[in-house]
Amino acid sequence: MLAVIHRGIIPALLAFTDDGNPENWQQVKDVLHQALEGALEERSASLDRACSSDHALRQEVESLLCANNEARSSYLQSSAPAVTIKPGTKLGGGCEVQKLIGSGGMGEVYRAHDAPLKRHVAIKILPQFVSNDPDRLV
């Protein structure tokens, strides 16, 4: 799950550990992993045990858990592509869509025929959360 919310977690961890102490980062990381792996209904008690009287640690882990929930919610809400291409649709450059090959959280992939090149190609349609993020586009 950390990879999905990389942007949210890493800057927050760096802010928490700006004293340069890698032990703080490791402690936050350990408690965070423990909280993410445990049952949701037991999370509060688990954080009570793991953080005991360290309020800064508890606050940081709760902040990261909140970022995780927001990222997951945003990902699930926007993972469906906004466009579905029908077979026979002609695209710029002489490509004609033939069929949907597959779809998932990172978009839809279509088989198309590129008439000028006289070959089959794959066309990928990205979900909005990817296509609206300039850091993900080349």
C-alpha positions as CSV (number, residue, x, y, z in Angstrom):
1,M,0.0,0.0,0.0
2,L,2.9,2.4,0.6
3,A,3.6,2.5,-3.1
4,V,0.1,3.7,-3.9
5,I,0.4,6.7,-1.6
6,H,4.1,7.3,-2.1
7,R,3.6,11.1,-2.5
8,G,1.6,11.4,0.7
9,I,3.7,9.2,3.0
10,I,7.3,10.1,2.1
11,P,7.0,13.9,2.6
12,A,5.2,13.4,5.8
13,L,7.8,11.0,7.1
14,L,10.5,13.4,6.1
15,A,8.8,16.2,8.0
16,F,8.5,14.0,11.1
17,T,12.1,13.0,10.9
18,D,13.7,16.3,10.0
19,D,15.9,16.0,13.0
20,G,18.0,13.5,10.9
21,N,17.3,10.6,13.2
22,P,16.6,7.5,11.1
23,E,15.3,5.7,14.2
24,N,12.3,8.0,14.2
25,W,11.5,7.2,10.6
26,Q,11.9,3.5,11.2
27,Q,9.6,3.7,14.3
28,V,6.9,5.6,12.3
29,K,7.3,3.1,9.4
30,D,7.0,0.1,11.8
31,V,3.9,1.4,13.6
32,L,2.3,2.4,10.2
33,H,2.8,-1.1,8.7
34,Q,1.5,-2.7,11.9
35,A,-1.6,-0.5,11.7
36,L,-2.2,-1.1,8.0
37,E,-1.9,-4.9,8.4
38,G,-4.2,-5.2,11.5
39,A,-7.9,-5.2,11.5
40,L,-9.6,-1.8,11.2
41,E,-11.7,-2.3,14.3
42,E,-8.5,-3.0,16.4
43,R,-6.5,-0.1,15.0
44,S,-7.1,2.3,17.8
45,A,-6.1,-0.2,20.5
46,S,-3.1,-1.2,18.4
47,L,-1.9,2.4,18.2
48,D,-2.5,2.9,21.9
49,R,-0.1,0.0,22.6
50,A,2.5,1.0,19.9
51,C,2.6,4.7,20.7
52,S,1.9,4.6,24.4
53,S,2.7,8.2,25.6
54,D,4.5,9.3,22.4
55,H,1.8,11.8,21.2
56,A,3.9,13.0,18.2
57,L,4.3,9.4,16.9
58,R,0.6,8.7,17.3
59,Q,-0.3,12.0,15.5
60,E,2.1,11.2,12.7
61,V,0.9,7.7,12.2
62,E,-2.7,8.8,12.3
63,S,-1.9,11.5,9.7
64,L,-0.4,8.9,7.4
65,L,-3.3,6.5,7.9
66,C,-5.7,9.4,6.9
67,A,-3.6,10.1,3.8
68,N,-3.7,6.4,3.0
69,N,-7.5,6.4,3.2
70,E,-7.8,9.5,1.1
71,A,-5.5,8.1,-1.6
72,R,-7.3,4.8,-1.7
73,S,-10.7,6.6,-1.9
74,S,-9.4,8.9,-4.7
75,Y,-7.9,6.0,-6.5
76,L,-11.0,3.9,-6.4
77,Q,-13.3,6.8,-7.4
78,S,-11.2,7.8,-10.4
79,S,-9.8,4.5,-11.6
80,A,-12.4,4.0,-14.3
81,P,-11.5,5.6,-17.6
82,A,-13.8,8.5,-18.6
83,V,-13.8,7.3,-22.2
84,T,-14.7,3.9,-23.6
85,I,-13.8,3.5,-27.3
86,K,-16.1,1.5,-29.5
87,P,-14.8,-0.9,-32.2
88,G,-14.6,0.8,-35.5
89,T,-13.7,4.2,-34.0
90,K,-11.0,5.9,-36.2
91,L,-8.3,7.7,-34.3
92,G,-5.8,10.3,-35.6
93,G,-2.9,8.9,-37.6
94,G,-4.9,6.2,-39.4
95,C,-5.6,3.9,-36.5
96,E,-8.9,2.1,-36.2
97,V,-9.9,0.5,-32.9
98,Q,-10.8,-3.2,-33.2
99,K,-11.5,-4.4,-29.7
100,L,-10.9,-4.0,-26.0
101,I,-8.0,-6.2,-24.8
102,G,-8.2,-5.5,-21.1
103,S,-8.9,-3.0,-18.4
104,G,-7.9,-2.4,-14.8
105,G,-7.0,0.2,-12.3
106,M,-4.5,1.8,-14.7
107,G,-6.8,2.1,-17.7
108,E,-8.1,0.3,-20.7
109,V,-6.0,-1.2,-23.5
110,Y,-7.5,-1.6,-27.0
111,R,-6.2,-3.5,-30.1
112,A,-6.2,-1.2,-33.1
113,H,-5.0,-1.4,-36.7
114,D,-2.5,1.2,-37.9
115,A,-3.3,1.5,-41.6
116,P,-0.3,3.5,-42.7
117,L,2.1,1.1,-40.9
118,K,0.0,-1.9,-41.9
119,R,0.3,-3.5,-38.4
120,H,-1.7,-4.0,-35.2
121,V,-1.0,-1.6,-32.3
122,A,-2.1,-1.3,-28.7
123,I,-3.9,1.9,-27.5
124,K,-4.0,2.6,-23.8
125,I,-6.5,5.0,-22.3
126,L,-5.4,6.3,-18.9
127,P,-7.8,7.0,-16.0
128,Q,-8.3,10.6,-15.0
129,F,-6.2,10.5,-11.9
130,V,-3.2,9.6,-14.1
131,S,-3.9,11.7,-17.1
132,N,-4.6,14.8,-15.0
133,D,-1.3,14.5,-13.1
134,P,1.5,16.2,-15.0
135,D,4.2,14.4,-13.0
136,R,3.0,11.1,-14.5
137,L,2.9,12.2,-18.1
138,V,6.0,12.4,-20.4
